[in-house]
Amino acid sequence: MAKLKPIAFTVGIMLLIGAALCLYFSLRNLSSIRPASAYEDMGVHIFVPEEVYPVQRENHATGRQKRNHPTTTVYIVRYRSEDGSGYQYEYESGSVESTAQNILKTGDPIERRVLSISGEDDYITIDADETAQTYEARQKRTYWTIAGVSAAYLLVWLAVNGLLLYKRHKGM
């Protein structure tokens, strides 16, 4: 039991730091979410797979695996709109090339909604059944959930450690 106390304390501190970082970044990202009115709905377009290409990404492994292989190859399937509008969508199929090649070979079209960003020469694609409002709401829900869980952990950690400190001070 005595050996577990330092481990539990260290894990608790690591989780505390992680929760604080998650809370900070989720609140920062919440403030950068564009309102639904900032998007112009360009409609639902049909996209067909056009090409597969590899991209080098940072390997998120740890230890020896990270040292020996600092990057990993991820295969991207690029889709283009069927109607010739020039819209593109990129799908990250993972680290297995055959999976990406199968997507290209089958050529199954997908439907994506295109949202143009007002005032910029840029766009995003979302699922066909989503709207700008549901996209904004989903982003907010995600970041509020992360912020809530992080804040709850911070409060529980403070309460538990405050209680332990109080008990030590009172000599209980």
Contacts in CASP RR format, 6 or more apart in sequence:
PFRMAT RR
TARGET T0000
AUTHOR 0000-0000-0000
METHOD contacts of the structure
MODEL  1
MAKLKPIAFTVGIMLLIGAALCLYFSLRNLSSIRPASAYEDMGVHIFVPE
EVYPVQRENHATGRQKRNHPTTTVYIVRYRSEDGSGYQYEYESGSVESTA
QNILKTGDPIERRVLSISGEDDYITIDADETAQTYEARQKRTYWTIAGVS
AAYLLVWLAVNGLLLYKRHKGM
12 157 0 8 1.000
15 153 0 8 1.000
15 157 0 8 1.000
16 153 0 8 1.000
16 154 0 8 1.000
16 157 0 8 1.000
18 150 0 8 1.000
19 149 0 8 1.000
19 150 0 8 1.000
19 151 0 8 1.000
19 153 0 8 1.000
19 154 0 8 1.000
19 157 0 8 1.000
20 150 0 8 1.000
20 154 0 8 1.000
22 146 0 8 1.000
22 147 0 8 1.000
22 149 0 8 1.000
22 150 0 8 1.000
23 146 0 8 1.000
23 147 0 8 1.000
23 148 0 8 1.000
23 150 0 8 1.000
23 151 0 8 1.000
23 154 0 8 1.000
26 143 0 8 1.000
26 144 0 8 1.000
26 146 0 8 1.000
26 147 0 8 1.000
26 150 0 8 1.000
27 143 0 8 1.000
27 147 0 8 1.000
29 143 0 8 1.000
30 140 0 8 1.000
30 143 0 8 1.000
30 144 0 8 1.000
30 147 0 8 1.000
33 136 0 8 1.000
33 139 0 8 1.000
33 140 0 8 1.000
33 143 0 8 1.000
34 117 0 8 1.000
34 136 0 8 1.000
35 136 0 8 1.000
36 131 0 8 1.000
36 132 0 8 1.000
36 133 0 8 1.000
36 135 0 8 1.000
36 136 0 8 1.000
37 118 0 8 1.000
37 132 0 8 1.000
38 117 0 8 1.000
38 118 0 8 1.000
39 115 0 8 1.000
39 116 0 8 1.000
39 117 0 8 1.000
39 118 0 8 1.000
39 124 0 8 1.000
39 132 0 8 1.000
39 135 0 8 1.000
40 115 0 8 1.000
40 116 0 8 1.000
40 117 0 8 1.000
40 118 0 8 1.000
41 113 0 8 1.000
41 114 0 8 1.000
41 115 0 8 1.000
41 116 0 8 1.000
41 131 0 8 1.000
41 132 0 8 1.000
42 87 0 8 1.000
42 113 0 8 1.000
42 114 0 8 1.000
42 115 0 8 1.000
42 116 0 8 1.000
42 123 0 8 1.000
43 113 0 8 1.000
43 114 0 8 1.000
44 111 0 8 1.000
44 112 0 8 1.000
44 113 0 8 1.000
44 114 0 8 1.000
44 128 0 8 1.000
45 81 0 8 1.000
45 82 0 8 1.000
45 83 0 8 1.000
45 85 0 8 1.000
45 87 0 8 1.000
45 111 0 8 1.000
45 112 0 8 1.000
45 113 0 8 1.000
45 114 0 8 1.000
46 81 0 8 1.000
46 82 0 8 1.000
46 83 0 8 1.000
46 109 0 8 1.000
46 110 0 8 1.000
46 111 0 8 1.000
47 79 0 8 1.000
47 80 0 8 1.000
47 81 0 8 1.000
47 82 0 8 1.000
47 87 0 8 1.000
47 88 0 8 1.000
47 89 0 8 1.000
47 109 0 8 1.000
47 110 0 8 1.000
47 111 0 8 1.000
47 112 0 8 1.000
47 125 0 8 1.000
48 79 0 8 1.000
48 80 0 8 1.000
48 82 0 8 1.000
48 107 0 8 1.000
48 109 0 8 1.000
49 77 0 8 1.000
49 78 0 8 1.000
49 79 0 8 1.000
49 103 0 8 1.000
49 104 0 8 1.000
49 107 0 8 1.000
49 108 0 8 1.000
50 78 0 8 1.000
50 79 0 8 1.000
50 80 0 8 1.000
50 88 0 8 1.000
50 104 0 8 1.000
51 77 0 8 1.000
51 78 0 8 1.000
51 104 0 8 1.000
52 75 0 8 1.000
52 76 0 8 1.000
52 77 0 8 1.000
52 78 0 8 1.000
52 93 0 8 1.000
52 97 0 8 1.000
52 100 0 8 1.000
52 101 0 8 1.000
52 103 0 8 1.000
52 104 0 8 1.000
53 75 0 8 1.000
53 76 0 8 1.000
53 78 0 8 1.000
54 73 0 8 1.000
54 74 0 8 1.000
54 75 0 8 1.000
54 76 0 8 1.000
54 97 0 8 1.000
55 73 0 8 1.000
55 74 0 8 1.000
55 75 0 8 1.000
55 76 0 8 1.000
56 71 0 8 1.000
56 72 0 8 1.000
56 73 0 8 1.000
56 74 0 8 1.000
57 71 0 8 1.000
57 72 0 8 1.000
57 73 0 8 1.000
57 74 0 8 1.000
58 70 0 8 1.000
58 71 0 8 1.000
58 72 0 8 1.000
59 65 0 8 1.000
59 66 0 8 1.000
59 69 0 8 1.000
59 70 0 8 1.000
59 71 0 8 1.000
59 72 0 8 1.000
61 69 0 8 1.000
72 95 0 8 1.000
73 95 0 8 1.000
74 92 0 8 1.000
74 93 0 8 1.000
74 94 0 8 1.000
74 95 0 8 1.000
75 92 0 8 1.000
75 93 0 8 1.000
75 94 0 8 1.000
75 95 0 8 1.000
75 96 0 8 1.000
75 97 0 8 1.000
75 99 0 8 1.000
75 100 0 8 1.000
76 90 0 8 1.000
76 91 0 8 1.000
76 92 0 8 1.000
76 93 0 8 1.000
76 100 0 8 1.000
77 90 0 8 1.000
77 91 0 8 1.000
77 93 0 8 1.000
77 100 0 8 1.000
77 103 0 8 1.000
77 104 0 8 1.000
78 88 0 8 1.000
78 89 0 8 1.000
78 90 0 8 1.000
79 88 0 8 1.000
79 89 0 8 1.000
79 90 0 8 1.000
79 91 0 8 1.000
79 110 0 8 1.000
79 112 0 8 1.000
80 86 0 8 1.000
80 87 0 8 1.000
80 88 0 8 1.000
81 87 0 8 1.000
81 88 0 8 1.000
81 114 0 8 1.000
82 109 0 8 1.000
87 114 0 8 1.000
87 123 0 8 1.000
87 125 0 8 1.000
89 110 0 8 1.000
89 112 0 8 1.000
89 125 0 8 1.000
91 103 0 8 1.000
93 99 0 8 1.000
93 100 0 8 1.000
93 103 0 8 1.000
94 100 0 8 1.000
111 128 0 8 1.000
112 125 0 8 1.000
112 126 0 8 1.000
112 127 0 8 1.000
112 128 0 8 1.000
113 125 0 8 1.000
113 126 0 8 1.000
113 127 0 8 1.000
113 128 0 8 1.000
113 130 0 8 1.000
113 131 0 8 1.000
114 123 0 8 1.000
114 124 0 8 1.000
114 125 0 8 1.000
115 123 0 8 1.000
115 124 0 8 1.000
115 125 0 8 1.000
115 126 0 8 1.000
115 132 0 8 1.000
115 135 0 8 1.000
116 122 0 8 1.000
116 123 0 8 1.000
117 123 0 8 1.000
117 124 0 8 1.000
126 135 0 8 1.000
130 138 0 8 1.000
END
